[in-house]
Amino acid sequence: MPVDLNTFESIKERFRNADVDEKIEIYTTVQGLSVEQYKELLRMFPIKYLDKLERAMS
């Protein structure tokens, strides 16, 4: 079931304020996001930790 806009805004705010480990937790556990919503979160993710996110996703 797709995430509605208000819910996504809430997720985005949590993501924005989270530390790297929390960002990874949110990114890898939240369900129902569209590809565009995942991309939007990814744009807020610190690039130097992308390898850590990749490892968490595999």
C-alpha positions as CSV (number, residue, x, y, z in Angstrom):
1,M,0.0,0.0,0.0
2,P,1.5,3.3,-1.0
3,V,2.5,5.8,1.6
4,D,0.4,9.0,1.6
5,L,2.0,12.4,1.3
6,N,1.5,13.4,5.0
7,T,3.1,10.1,6.1
8,F,6.0,10.6,3.7
9,E,6.5,14.1,5.0
10,S,6.7,12.7,8.5
11,I,9.2,10.0,7.4
12,K,11.2,12.6,5.6
13,E,11.4,14.8,8.8
14,R,12.5,11.8,10.9
15,F,15.1,10.9,8.2
16,R,16.4,14.5,8.1
17,N,17.0,14.6,11.9
18,A,18.3,11.1,12.2
19,D,22.0,10.1,12.6
20,V,23.5,7.9,9.9
21,D,22.5,4.6,11.6
22,E,19.0,5.8,12.1
23,K,18.8,6.9,8.5
24,I,19.9,3.5,7.4
25,E,17.3,1.9,9.6
26,I,14.5,4.1,8.2
27,Y,15.6,3.6,4.6
28,T,15.8,-0.2,4.9
29,T,12.7,-0.8,6.9
30,V,10.0,1.7,5.7
31,Q,7.6,0.1,3.2
32,G,5.3,1.4,0.5
33,L,7.5,4.2,-0.7
34,S,7.6,5.0,-4.4
35,V,10.8,5.0,-6.3
36,E,10.7,8.8,-6.3
37,Q,10.2,8.9,-2.5
38,Y,13.2,6.6,-2.0
39,K,15.3,8.8,-4.3
40,E,14.2,11.9,-2.3
41,L,15.5,10.2,0.9
42,L,18.7,9.1,-0.8
43,R,19.4,12.7,-1.8
44,M,19.4,13.6,2.0
45,F,21.8,10.7,2.8
46,P,25.5,11.6,3.4
47,I,27.4,10.4,0.4
48,K,30.4,9.4,2.4
49,Y,28.3,6.7,4.1
50,L,26.7,5.2,1.0
51,D,28.9,2.1,1.3
52,K,27.4,1.5,4.7
53,L,23.9,1.8,3.3
54,E,24.7,-0.6,0.5
55,R,26.0,-3.2,3.0
56,A,22.8,-2.8,5.1
57,M,20.7,-3.4,2.0
58,S,22.4,-6.6,0.9
